[in-house]
Amino acid sequence: MSTVPSAPARLAPVAAGWAAVVTGVAIAGGIGSDTSSDWYRDLDKPSWQPPGAVFGPVWTALYVLITIAATLAVRDVPGARRRLVTGLFSANLALNLAWTWIFFRGHAPRAAGVEILVLLGTIVALIRLIWPHNRAAALALAPYGAWVAFASALTWTIAVRN
């Protein structure tokens, strides 16, 4: 009987770790969001902004995909590049969380607009870095990139209108 854990057994703690981190970001982001404030309700928002009920399910799906992508990337990206990818995922999640607090609590749409472009840049960089090692992981980030690109347009539209 072998004492070396199987590949799925070795991957389970990595997946659990990423799931915990991503869940923490989701919870902290939820705490930072305040769509009921007078400030937010008074913003001039475009007609193409999705209804509020869309955001929770979309972000839930995206957070699951981020967790999957991070887990697979840590498994498959080798050596020093793995450290780079791990650091970039960490920076990405910090930026993901920061946008909420800058926009909703800081009442700073322009600053949030600049910040979200950096966030989008980290998503593109992650996709490019991961692609040669695990295309499924890279592709799992594509919906996240598309949503953040849309959110960038929405953020800048709100910033310009207000």
C-alpha positions as CSV (number, residue, x, y, z in Angstrom):
1,M,0.0,0.0,0.0
2,S,1.4,3.4,-1.0
3,T,1.7,6.2,1.5
4,V,1.9,8.8,-1.3
5,P,-1.4,10.6,-1.6
6,S,-3.1,10.4,-5.0
7,A,-3.2,13.4,-7.3
8,P,-6.8,14.2,-6.4
9,A,-6.0,13.9,-2.7
10,R,-3.0,16.3,-3.1
11,L,-5.2,18.8,-5.0
12,A,-8.0,18.8,-2.5
13,P,-6.2,21.1,0.0
14,V,-5.2,23.5,-2.8
15,A,-8.8,23.6,-4.0
16,A,-10.1,24.2,-0.5
17,G,-7.6,27.0,0.1
18,W,-8.6,28.8,-3.1
19,A,-12.3,28.3,-2.3
20,A,-11.8,29.8,1.1
21,V,-9.9,32.8,-0.2
22,V,-12.4,33.4,-3.0
23,T,-15.3,33.0,-0.6
24,G,-13.7,35.5,1.7
25,V,-13.4,38.0,-1.2
26,A,-17.0,37.4,-2.1
27,I,-18.2,38.0,1.5
28,A,-16.1,41.1,2.0
29,G,-17.3,42.4,-1.4
30,G,-20.9,41.8,-0.4
31,I,-20.3,43.7,2.8
32,G,-18.7,46.6,0.8
33,S,-21.6,46.8,-1.8
34,D,-24.3,49.2,-0.9
35,T,-26.9,49.6,-3.6
36,S,-29.4,51.0,-1.2
37,S,-27.5,54.1,-0.3
38,D,-28.8,57.5,-1.4
39,W,-25.5,58.1,-3.2
40,Y,-25.9,55.0,-5.3
41,R,-29.6,55.5,-6.0
42,D,-29.0,59.1,-7.1
43,L,-26.3,58.1,-9.7
44,D,-27.2,58.6,-13.3
45,K,-26.8,55.0,-14.5
46,P,-27.2,53.8,-18.2
47,S,-30.3,52.0,-19.3
48,W,-28.2,49.0,-20.2
49,Q,-27.1,48.4,-16.6
50,P,-28.4,44.9,-15.6
51,P,-31.0,44.7,-12.8
52,G,-29.5,44.2,-9.4
53,A,-30.8,40.6,-9.2
54,V,-28.3,39.6,-12.0
55,F,-25.2,40.5,-10.1
56,G,-25.3,37.8,-7.3
57,P,-25.8,34.8,-9.6
58,V,-23.2,36.1,-12.1
59,W,-20.6,36.7,-9.4
60,T,-21.3,33.3,-7.8
61,A,-20.6,31.5,-11.1
62,L,-17.5,33.7,-11.8
63,Y,-16.1,33.0,-8.3
64,V,-16.6,29.2,-8.9
65,L,-14.7,29.5,-12.2
66,I,-11.9,31.6,-10.6
67,T,-11.5,28.9,-7.9
68,I,-11.3,26.2,-10.5
69,A,-8.9,28.1,-12.6
70,A,-6.6,28.9,-9.7
71,T,-6.6,25.3,-8.5
72,L,-5.8,23.9,-12.0
73,A,-3.1,26.6,-12.6
74,V,-1.4,25.9,-9.3
75,R,-1.4,22.2,-10.2
76,D,-0.1,22.6,-13.8
77,V,2.0,25.7,-14.0
78,P,5.6,24.7,-13.2
79,G,8.3,26.3,-11.1
80,A,8.8,30.0,-10.8
81,R,6.0,30.7,-13.1
82,R,3.6,29.0,-10.6
83,R,4.7,31.6,-8.0
84,L,4.0,34.3,-10.5
85,V,0.6,32.9,-11.3
86,T,-0.2,32.5,-7.6
87,G,0.8,36.1,-6.9
88,L,-1.2,37.4,-9.8
89,F,-4.3,35.5,-8.7
90,S,-3.8,37.0,-5.2
91,A,-3.4,40.5,-6.7
92,N,-6.4,39.9,-8.9
93,L,-8.6,39.0,-5.9
94,A,-7.4,42.0,-4.0
95,L,-8.2,44.3,-6.9
96,N,-11.6,42.5,-7.3
97,L,-12.4,43.3,-3.7
98,A,-10.9,46.8,-3.8
99,W,-13.2,47.9,-6.7
100,T,-16.3,47.4,-4.5
101,W,-14.9,49.5,-1.7
102,I,-13.6,52.2,-3.9
103,F,-16.9,52.5,-5.8
104,F,-19.6,51.9,-3.2
105,R,-17.9,53.1,0.0
106,G,-15.4,55.6,-1.4
107,H,-18.1,57.0,-3.8
108,A,-15.3,57.4,-6.3
109,P,-16.5,56.1,-9.8
110,R,-13.4,57.5,-11.6
111,A,-11.0,55.9,-9.2
112,A,-12.9,52.7,-9.5
113,G,-12.7,53.1,-13.3
114,V,-9.0,53.2,-13.2
115,E,-8.8,50.4,-10.7
116,I,-11.0,48.1,-12.8
117,L,-8.8,48.5,-15.8
118,V,-5.9,47.2,-13.7
119,L,-8.1,44.4,-12.6
120,L,-8.9,43.5,-16.2
121,G,-5.2,43.6,-17.0
122,T,-4.5,41.0,-14.4
123,I,-7.2,38.7,-15.8
124,V,-5.7,39.0,-19.3
125,A,-2.2,38.3,-17.9
126,L,-3.5,35.3,-16.0
127,I,-5.1,33.9,-19.1
128,R,-1.9,34.4,-21.2
129,L,0.3,32.9,-18.4
130,I,-1.9,29.8,-17.8
131,W,-2.8,29.0,-21.4
132,P,0.3,27.1,-22.4
133,H,0.0,24.9,-19.3
134,N,-3.8,24.3,-18.9
135,R,-6.2,25.7,-21.5
136,A,-9.2,24.7,-19.5
137,A,-8.0,26.8,-16.6
138,A,-7.3,29.7,-18.9
139,L,-10.7,29.4,-20.6
140,A,-12.4,29.3,-17.2
141,L,-11.2,32.9,-16.7
142,A,-12.7,34.1,-20.0
143,P,-16.2,34.7,-18.6
144,Y,-14.6,36.6,-15.7
145,G,-12.7,38.8,-18.2
146,A,-15.8,39.4,-20.3
147,W,-17.8,40.4,-17.3
148,V,-15.1,42.7,-16.0
149,A,-14.7,44.3,-19.4
150,F,-18.5,44.9,-19.3
151,A,-18.2,46.2,-15.8
152,S,-15.4,48.5,-16.9
153,A,-17.6,50.1,-19.6
154,L,-20.4,50.4,-17.0
155,T,-18.1,52.0,-14.4
156,W,-16.7,54.5,-16.9
157,T,-20.2,55.3,-18.2
158,I,-21.3,56.0,-14.6
159,A,-18.2,58.0,-13.9
160,V,-18.7,60.2,-17.0
161,R,-22.4,60.8,-16.2
162,N,-21.8,61.8,-12.6
